[in-house]
Amino acid sequence: DLGHLVLATGRYQQQIDFYEQVLRFKRTDSLIIPGINAEAMFLRVNERHHSLAIVDMPPTHGPRLHHILLEVSSLDEVGFAYTRAKAAGAHILIDLGRHVNDNMFSFYVLTPSGWSVEIGWGGIQIDDETWHVTHYPTNSSWGHEFHMPPAFNASK
């Protein structure tokens, strides 16, 4: 299933305002991405923890689309996809780990276009009656080690 997409922007608050005020997305939580010290806001339109995340990271190099999540139906499917990606020589941008806010177990693989695909399983569902918006000082409970991509040549 298509889980969510994440957009990088230099117009962070304007993007959040647009999705909350115009399209009526609901705020789930926010966090700080270590290493780049960028804030990310997570928004939803249904029970999924988030359908969209906005990252305060001006896209000076590369696309505004940061990544999409493809959510699979089992932990083993994440492992199978990870094994296939490594065997094919794809660049694993962010290694296996678990996110602190949505509990997703995942990894990220870099596409030839310069954005990544997150393959994950186990994300939580939100109950609007009991959910409390939280701010986290990090993005992962464990794992998710970042691996610098090779130089990206847009002309290829």
Secondary structure as GFF3:
##gff-version 3
##sequence-region A 1 156
A	DSSP	beta_strand	2	9	.	.	.	ID=ss1
A	DSSP	alpha_helix	12	17	.	.	.	ID=ss2
A	DSSP	pi_helix	18	22	.	.	.	ID=ss3
A	DSSP	beta_strand	26	33	.	.	.	ID=ss4
A	DSSP	beta_strand	38	44	.	.	.	ID=ss5
A	DSSP	beta_strand	52	56	.	.	.	ID=ss6
A	DSSP	beta_strand	65	71	.	.	.	ID=ss7
A	DSSP	alpha_helix	75	87	.	.	.	ID=ss8
A	DSSP	beta_strand	92	99	.	.	.	ID=ss9
A	DSSP	beta_strand	105	110	.	.	.	ID=ss10
A	DSSP	beta_strand	116	121	.	.	.	ID=ss11
A	DSSP	beta_strand	134	136	.	.	.	ID=ss12
A	DSSP	beta_strand	140	143	.	.	.	ID=ss13
###
